[in-house]
Amino acid sequence: MSRRNLLRGTAISAGAVALPSLLTACGGGPADAGKTVAMGSNASDPVPKKAYGEAFKAYEKQSKEKRKVKVNTVDHNSFQENINRYLQSTPDDVFMWFAGYRMQFFAKKNLLHEISDLWSGFDGFSDAIKDQSTGEDGKQYFVPFYYYPWAVFHRRSVFQKYGYEAPKNLDEYVALAKQMQKDKLIPIAFADKDGWPAMGTFDYLNMRINGYEFHKALMAGEKAWNGTEVKEVFDTWRRLMPYHQEGANGRTWQEAAGALQKSEAGMAVFGLPQPGQQFPDDEREDLDFFVFPEINPEHGTDAVEAPIDGFLLAKKGKNLKDDKGMEAAKDLLKFLATAEAENTYLEHDPTNIAVHEEADTAKYSELQQKAVELVSSAKQISQFLDRDTRPDFASTVMIPALQSFIGNPKDIDGLVNDIERQKKTVFAAD
């Protein structure tokens, strides 16, 4: 599948309950089947939690049947780490998740209801967006809601104060990091306590060095992790490690983004929502980014990470055995597939980009407009490491592997050999 135009159609237009070991749906299920839809939410951070809440209120307000949305908000990391067990137990009817492989994996496991009937009535989504919402069986399972690019974020005022310029290649990136050290700044704010943030840096290094096609093949288990290509990725990262914020394995992404917001750090490799949500409204105009620099001229900066988030219908949803419950859940999904729903969300969270072609982009900030241009001009779009590969491989192999590398970046041979050994076991499973 070509992803060159994955988002072009849309881009040109335009209190958490912590469950440390297992996700569970809200107990018991609504008694008034067909009137209340149970929503499993991973939006545990304040900004998206409020924005989703406003979108659900908008649905309730326009619902002729006076339906309600009962939200079960779970810590984002716990949600991701326990999603497989959640879906195999008694999950909420609708839940928040990701497009692409992460959706396809659970569809193939028969843990999702297909919604091809809903898609037949959808409009405003490009063919490429529909493709990312489609399972390997050709049926649709996913309602896309927004996307956001990953890049190297910084404060405009800090760059202006010190006269910094955005680096175009790796040597300039290293030179800038060295200068930031001389200026008593942390060059690159960095965190990986949550397990996933470091994946963005790995992906960009891999795509800049080896290209997007290699990234796809590596994520699919078709390339060796102990080959020279991946070793070069870790070797390059080891060269950059002295400029990363120390103690990353004990730091949350919010803390790392906070270092950028406080002007303690000069740069950070993140998705747009991470620093965006840590900057107060009156400071967000000072937030800027540049594309992750070129390393191998053959691949340039062609590839951009731009994950798509949205909603899925759980096969074992607690209210979905009842026809009225299914009707209610699908009615909610129909609303969430509208420009109105996305407009309502983005009004309260201006750190993402709408996927619906009719969404109102007139109020987009300069940062959002720049994000749209970054994605629409990309030759390839990736979904992020833990979305482009098997979820079990991402969680059980790559999270500890990257944390191990961050803790001790010296033994690259041992690291990649261990990843390759585990990969063969995981990908051999059905």
N, C-alpha and C positions, 0 to 999 in steps of 0.2 A: 504494500500500500504506500503510495506517495503521500507524504505529509507536507509537501511544499506549500500547499494552499489550505492546510488544516484549519487555520483561523482567519484566512484572508477575507472570507465573505463577511465575517462578523467584525473583524478588526478594522476594515476600511470604513465601515459604517460605525458607525460609532467611535445562677449559682451552680457550678458544676458538682455533680455527684461523683466522687472518686471511687471507683471500684477497682482496686489494685490487681485482682487476680482474674476476674471474669465479668464480662458485660452481662447485664440482665435487663430485660425489658421492665417497664413499670409494672409492678405486681398486679396480677389478676385480670387486667384488661377492662376497658370501659363496659359497664353493664348495658348502656344504650347503644348497641351495635348499629352501625350505620350513621350515628350522630357524632361520634368522636373518633378521630384518627390518631393512633399512637405513632409518634415520630421519634426515632432514635437519632440523637444529635451528638456530633463530635465537636460542636462549636462551643467549647468551654471558655474561650477567652472573651472578655467583656464586649469588645466591639462587634465581632460577628454574632455573638449570642443575642445582643440587642437587635441587630439588623435582621436576623432570621425571625426573631420574635415579632418585629413589625410586619414582615412579609406574611407571617401566619395570621396576624391580626387582620391584615388586608383580605386574606382569604375568607376568614370568618365573617367579615363585614359584608362581603358580596355573596356569601352562600345563601341561596334561596331556602335550603333545607336547614339552615341555622346550625351547620356542622361546626365542631370545634377541633382544634389540634392540641393534643396532650403531649408535651415535649419531655423526653427523657434525655437530659444532657449529661454526658459522661466525659471525663477528662480525655482530651484528644489522643494522647499516647495510649492510654488504657483501651480506648476504642479500637485503635489500629492493631494493637498487639493481641487483642482477644476477639477480633471480628469473626474468625472461623467458628469458634465455640458459640459465640453469640448467635450466628445464623443457623446453627444446628440445634439450638435449644428452642426457646419460644421468643423470638425477637419482636421488636415493634413492627408495625405494619409497613411503614416507610422509613428509610434510614438514609443518612448522608454518606456519600462515598465518592469514588473517583471513576473517571472514564478510562477507556482503553483496557489494557491487560488485566488490571485489578478488578474490573467489572467482568470481563470475559471469563476469568478464572472461576468466579463463583457461579456464573451462568452455566458453565460447563459442569460444575458440581451439582447442578439442579437445586441451587439454594436461592434462586431468584425467579420471580414471575416475569414472563415476557410481557411487554406492553406495546407490541407492534400495532395493536388496534388503536392505541392512543396516538402513536406516531402518524398513522394515516390521516389524522386530523390536525397535526401540528403544522405550523408554518413559521417562517422567520429563522430557520436553522439551515446553514449551508450543508451541502452533501458531505463535506469532510467532517463536520460536527456530527452528523447522523452516523457516519462511519465509526466514529469513536464511541458511539452509543449502541453499537451493534455487536452481538456475540458472534462466535465462530460459526454458529448455525444460521447466520443471516437474519436473525430476529433481533428486535430492539428491546433493550432492558433498562436504559438509562435516560433520565431527564437532565440535560446539562443546564447549569445555572450561571456559572461565571468561570473565568480563567485568570491567571496572573503569571507574569514572566519572572524568571530568576535573573539576577544581574549582580553587579558589584555596586552597592549603595554607599553613599557618602553625604555629608552635609555640604551644601554649596558655600556656606559662610566659612567653613574650615578650609576648603580648597582656595577660596578667595584670599583668606587671611595669609596663607602660606605660599600662595602662587602656584599651587599644584595644577597639573594638567592630566586629563584622563589618559592612561597608558594605552598604546595600540598593540603592544606585543609583550611577551613574557619578560624580556630584559628591561623594558620600561616599567613594567609592573614591579619587578624586584627593586629597581632603582628608586621608585616612588616609595616603596615600603621602607627601604633603608633611610630615605630622607625623613620619613615620618618618625622613625626611631630617633633620629638626631633632634627632631623637633619635640621630643618627649611625648609622642603619641603612641598608642598601641596601633600598629599598622593595620591589622586585620582582626576585628572583633570575631570571636569564634566560640561556638558551643556545640556540644554533642551529648549532653546528659539525656536528651530526649531520644537519641538514637538515629534520627533521620536527617538533622541539619547538615551533617558532613557529607551526606550523599550528593548534595548539590555541587559541592566542590569537586568530588570525585567525577561526577558526570561531565562537568565542564572540562576538566583536565583531560578526560578520556576522549571526549568529542573533539576537542581542540588538537589533540595529538594524533588520534587514530581515526577520527571521522564518525559521522552519524551512523553509517551502515555497520561499522564495527560495534558501535554501542548497541544497536538493535540485536546483532548476532550474539554479543556477549550476554546481554540480558536474557536472551532466549536459550542460553546454555549451549550454544553452538560453537563458541570460541573458548579456548583454554585460558583460565585465569592465571596460570603460571607461565604463560608465553611472554615473549619479549615485549609485546605491546603493553600489557598491563603492568609489567615491571617498570617500564618507562614512565607510566602514569604515577606510580608510587615514588619513583626516584625523583620526578619533578616536584611532586608534592612535598617530599622530604626537603628539597631545596627551599621551598616556601615556608616550611614549618617554623623556622625561627622568627618569622614575622607574624605568626598567629598568636592570639591571646592564649596565655598559658592556662593549664588546668581546665581545658575544654570539656573533659568527660564529667566534670562536676558542676558544669554551668548550664543553665537552661537557655533556650533561644531568646526568651524575654530579657534575660540578664545581658546577653551579648548585644541585642538590639538596643538595650538601655545604655550600654557603653557608647554606642554610636550617637544616640540621642543626647547624651551628656557631653559630647565632644571629647570624650576620653580616647576614642578610637577613630581612626581615619577612614576605614573602609569595612565592609562586611558583605559576604556572599550570601544572599538571602532571596526569598521570593518577596514580591512587592508587599503582601500583607504583613510580613513579620516586622520590618522596621516601620511600616506605615501605621500599624496599630500601636506602636510604642511612642510615636510622636504626637504630642497634643495638637489639636486642630490648628492652633495659631502658629505652630512651628512646622507643619507639614510642607509648606511651600519651600522650606529650606532643604527638604530631602530631594536628592537627585541620584542618578545612577549612570554607569557606563557599561557597555557590553563586556563580558569576560574576554580578556585579551587573546589575540592570536598567538599560537605556539607553532603549529605546522602550517606554512603558507598554503599547502595543498588543500587544507580544510578551512583555513581562514577563521572567520567568525560566523560561518553559515548556519550553525545549529543553535537554537535557543530553547531553553526549558520553559514550557508554558503549560503547567498542569490544568486540567479541567475538573471542577467539582460539580456535584449535582446530587440526584436522588434515585433510589432504587426501591423496588417493591419486594419485600422478603417473602420467600416461598412459604415459610412456616410462620408468617405473621400471625399474631394471636387472634386477630379479628377477621382474618381473610378467608376462613372456612365458611363464614356467613356471607351470603350474596350481598347483603346490605353493607357489610363491612368492606367487601371488595369494591363495591360501587363508590363508597365514601373515599377510600384510599385513592382510587383512580381519579375521582373528582378533584382531590387535592393536587395530584400530579398534573392534571390538565391546567390548573391555575399556575402552578410553579413553572410551567412551560411558556408562560406569557411574558410579554415585555413589561406589563404592569407589575408583575411579581419581581422581576429583576430591577426595575426602576425603584421600587419601594426598598428593596434590600440595599442598593448602592447609594441611596439617599442617606443611609445611616452607616455605611461602610464604604468610603471612597477609596479603598485600597485594592479593589478588584476591577475586572473588566467584564462587561456584559457579553454574553454569547448570542443573544437574540438580536437579529438584524434590525428590529424596530425599536430597540431600547433607546431611551433618550440619552444621547451623549453630549448634549449641549452644555450640561453642567460639569463635564469632566474637567478635572484639574489639569494643569500643565503636565504633572507627573503621569496621570492616567493617559493623556494624549501621547506622551512619549512612549509609554508602555505599549499602546496600540501600534505605534509605528515600528517599534522594535520587533514585535511579533509578526506584523504583516509583511515586513521586509525580510524575514528569515527564510532561508531556503529549506530548512528542515526544523521540525518541532518535535521535541521529546517530551514525555510526560513525567519524568523524574524516575530515579532508580527504583524506588519501592513501588512504582506504578507500572514500570515497563518490564518487570520480571515477576516470577511467581512470588506471592506474598509470603510463603513459608521460607523461601530462600532469602528474601530480603530481611525478614525478621529474625530468623534463627541463625543465619550465616553472616550476612553482611553487616548488620548492626554491631554484633560483637567484634567482627573482623576490623571494621573501621575504628572502633573504639580502642582496640588493641594497637592498631597502627598509630593512633594519636598518642597513646601512652608510651609506646616504644617504636619509633619509626626506623629503627636500625635493621631489623631482621626481615627484610622484604621477601627474600627467598622463602623463608619459613612461612611467612604470612600467605603468600600467593599459593604455595603448595597446599596449605591447609584449606584455603578457600576452594581450590580445584577439587580436592578430595571430597569435601562436603557437597560441592555442586553435583558431582556425579551421583551421589546418593540421593539427593533431593530430586533431581530431574529424572531419575530412574523410577521414582514413585508415580503412581497413576494420578 
